[in-house]
Amino acid sequence: MLHFVYVILLLLMLAMGGAMSFLILYARKATNVLQRLFTYLIASMMTGMLVGPMIYLVIPGSLSVAGAVEVSLFAMTLLVIPALVVFIDDLIERRDERSRSFILLVTAITVIADEVMMSIVFNLIMDQEGYLAMLHSNPLGFIWSAISSYWFVFPMALEMLVTIIFMWKELKANVRVVLIVQAALMFLEPTALSSQIWSLSTIYISGALMTAFFVYLFEYLYRKQSLKMSLSNYLLLLLFVYGIMMAGIFAWISLRSYALIAIAMVSDMIVYLSASLSLNRLSSGKSLYWIASRSWSFLFLLLVFAAEFFMGAVFDLSYYGSTAFIQSTGIVDFSGPIPMYPGIAFYDFFTFFAHVSLSSWFLVMMGIEMGSLVVFKIRTTRELETRIRLGLMLAAYAVYSIYLPSFLLSSPSSMPFIGWTMGIGSGGAFSLVFLIPILLTYLISGVLSLLFGSRQLCSTFCTAPVMYQGTFYDSMKKFNGSSSTATLLTRQSRVGGTVYRVVSLSVYTALILSAAASLLDSMGYLHFYFYGSDPSYMVYLFLFGFLWYAVFISMPFLGSYGCINTGYCHWGNFNRFLSRFGFFRLKVRDTNQCVTCETKDCASACPIGNYGQPGKFIQSGEYKESRCVGIGDCVDACPYENIFYYDVRHWLREKLSKKD
């Protein structure tokens, strides 16, 4: 009997989904008063027919079956009255635009409300006793659970898919991609089915799909440089919803709370209806040139990062287990006097944020996403040496930043000098046993900078190049000249120089003091901890688990490569300082070519903001500057192929040729 009821409910769910799809498609093209009246009637009847069954099931014994039918008929009649009033008003006043907005609002409310009621009714039919107990003990939890179930999720996904198919010819290619991904992610909701296989598989599949979607958006923005204003706003709303959705999945896995997921599901459908109910909503209107809009670009980066952050957290929970991962973050429970709570909250925020942003799966996801953009750049780069360097950069990120510390070493804290942050605090407390390995690492890296320039680190070995040198993120170097703050930092002004000195000195001071405190703690001479956490470890979490991403997301205001231009990276500062005394520089084959060059593309191509190359090339035939880290965009941008790298290899070649 239960199996038969289940089949009937599935058929009703499909029928409801089909009816809602028809309502959406009909409403978006309802232009005259008769079409609008028909839309009102359909919406009113569909809503009213669910009222009786819901009362019958939510309040057992309040109605008979016949009484539930009568209540539904009364509700349908009652809901039709406003539709008739609006119809008569349309005929008399001819308020087409107002009526058009009203019908779209009614349709959107109807679709959402009917699907919520249907989900509640169907869940009660399948397990009335269990859901009634939840309804009485936790009414909101009951609603969130119903919305997160497949009785809501699958019809919504079906309605999206059906309407997209019927609107296909009206949609531009980029809009099709956005809406198809939106429908697919709605379907791939982990809470839809109470199956561990479904939950785990949809988490990873939806994460992979979202990552691919972000790569598509990045590459599209890089190639087109503009998009319709309506679509740009739609994307921001969609990314905001995806951030809530990923946060909701995190809360569901760790706390078994459905609230955020349910809110995200409803919000996702509202965002979709805002586009599907309007003709050409996402393909018309003014264009937004995102590279000229710092506020839009900042919001885009921020919302993408928020979705990626919680996606990475969900991956970590799924891989390590919620209890093990939450404990590893070192979050402190609220206890003690109430005035201590703000400090605990502040600490918990930073330690949780940093543990997610520095976690293995977050770095894997970011590596795939941003590494894809680097691959796109490799395909378009002219210089062979730059292509090789970009390939080495990807390999260094995969091996040095992910594989070694996360999957090969059983105890990374035993070798804290492994990792791109040079060890101080990265694996735990500082100890004298690590001093020699860290100093040797600095020595080796310093020698390489003397021989080949700081490009061996800042453009190859560090993780920053992967984040900054992909196609989309590389194009953000245009903000270096359009943002007043970025201009001060990148053009070596007096203010920029002061900022560099203050920031770099502050970073070195924080690292040295925290390392000293950590050492004294371990020796028993001091007891200075942050809620039980080592001070050098906390400085590391703040600098590289939080502040690093804040600087990265702020590119539209701070400019590209904030780690170099602000003096924020202590390891980079060290290598760039030594490279001033080494062999590396940029040279030109013919200085006269630079004199006659009209474009000066080498200067505008530099993502660091080194704008003095043309003058130096004309004056001495070479350019040597500590901020030049050999990214190679200037070499590739030169229309005459006149610029080349010079390092110890060329110096040796010159010495040997003189001897011969």
C-alpha positions, 0 to 999 in steps of 0.5 A: 500500500505504501509503495502504491501511495509513493508512486501516486505522490511521485506522479502528482509531483511530476504533474505539479512540476509540469503545471508550474512550468506551464504557469511560468512560461504562460505568465512571462508572455501574458500581455493582454488582460484576458491572458493575465486573467487566465494566469491569475485563475491558474495560480489561484486554483493551484494554491487553493487546492493544497490548503485543504489537504495541508489542514487535514494532515497538519491538524489530524481530526479537524477535517474529514476528507470531504471537508478538506475538499470543501476547504480547498474549493472555498480557498480556490474561490476566495483566491480568485476574487482578487484576480477578478478585481485586478482584471476589472481594474485592468479593463477600466484603467488600462494599467498595463505596466503595473498589471504586468509587474503584479502578475509576475509577482503573483506567479513567483509567490504562487510557485514558491508557496505551492511547492512549499505546501506540496512538500509539507503535504507529501512529507506528512503523507509519507510519515505523518507521525514523525513529521507531526512530532517535529511540527509540534516540537520545532515548527521552523525545523519542520518547514526547513526539513520539508523544503530541503527534501526531494519533494521540494528540490526535485520539482524546483529543478524540473521546473527550471529545466523545463522552462529553460528548454522552452526558452532555449532559442531566446537565450544567449549562449552565456545565459544558457550556461548560467541557467543550466548550471543553476538547475543542475545545482538545484537538483544536486542538493545533498539533503534531497535524499536520505542516503549517504551515497547520494549525499557524498556523491552530490557534494563532490559532483556539485563542488566540481560543477561549481568550480567548473562554472567559476572557471567558465565565468572567469574566462568569459569575463577575461575574453569579453571584458563586458556583460549586460548589466542585468546579467551582472547583477543576476550573477552577484545574486546567484553567487550570494545564494551559492555562498548561503547554499555551501554554508547551509551544507556545512551547517547540515553536516556539522550541526544537522541544521536544515535552515540555511539550506532551505533558505538557499533553496527558496532564494535560488528559486526566487532569483531564477524566477526573477529572470525566467518570468521576464522576456530577455531579462538577462540579454538586454539593457546596458553593458557593464565593463567590469574592469572599469567597475571596482565595486562590482569586481570586488563584490564578484571576487568576494562572493566567489571566495565566500562560495569557495570557502564554504565549499572547501569547508564542506569538502574537509568535513566530508573527507575528515569527518565533521568531529575530527575537522571541527576539533582540528580548528581549535575553536574555543567554547564560550565560557567564563565571564561575559566580557570574555565572549568578544575575545573568544568570538574574535579568536574563533573566527580567525582560527576557523577561517584560517584552518579552512583557507589553509586546508588541503581540500580548499587548496586543491580546489583553488589549485584546480580553479586557478590552475585552469586559468594558468593553463589558458594563459600558457596556451596564449603565451608566446615566449617558450621560457615563460610557458616553461616557467608557468608549467613549473609554477603549477608543478611547484604548487601541486607538489610543494603546497599540497602533496608534500604537507597534506598527503605525503608527510604523516606529521607536517608539524615535524617539518614546519619549514615545508611550505611556501610560508617558510615555516615560522609558525606554519606547523606549530610552535617554533623550536631551535631544532627547526632553526637550522633547516629554516636558515638553510632554506633561506640560504638556498633560496637566497642563492637562487635569487642571486643567480636567477632573480627573485622570479625563482620564488615570486613567479615559480615557487610560491603559491601567489603566482598561481592565484595572480597569473591566470588569465582573468586575475592577470587582467586585473592588473589594469586596476593598478592604474585606475585605482588611486590607492593601487596607483600609490602602491604600485608607482613607488610614490612616497606614500607607497614607499612608506606603506611598504616600509611600515608593512614589511617592518611590522610583518618581520617584527610580528614573526620575530616576536612571536617566534621568540615567545613561542621558543620561551614558552616551549622552554618554560620561561614564558606562558603566553598563549592565545586560548591555548594556541602557540603565538607564532602559529596564531601570527601565521594563521592571521597573516597567511590564512586570513590577511593574505586572502583579504589582500587578494580579494581587494585587488580592485582597490589595492591593485595586483600583487599586493604581496609585493607592492605592500611588502606584506610577504616576508619571504618575498622581501628577503629574496627581492632584496638579494636579487638587487645584487644578483645577475637577473635583469631585463635587457633589450637587443636594440635600444633604438627600437625602444626609442621609436616604439609608440606603444610602450606595451612593456610598461602597461603589461607589468602586473606589479606596476613597474612602469619605468622599463622604456626609459631604462631600456633607452638609457642603458639597455637594461632594467633592474629593479627589486620589484621585478620578479620575472613574470614575463608579461613585458617580454611577451607584450613587446611587439618587436620581441626585443626584450629578454631575460638576463641571469647567470646563464647569460653571464656565464655564456658571455664569460666563456665566449670571451675566453674562446 
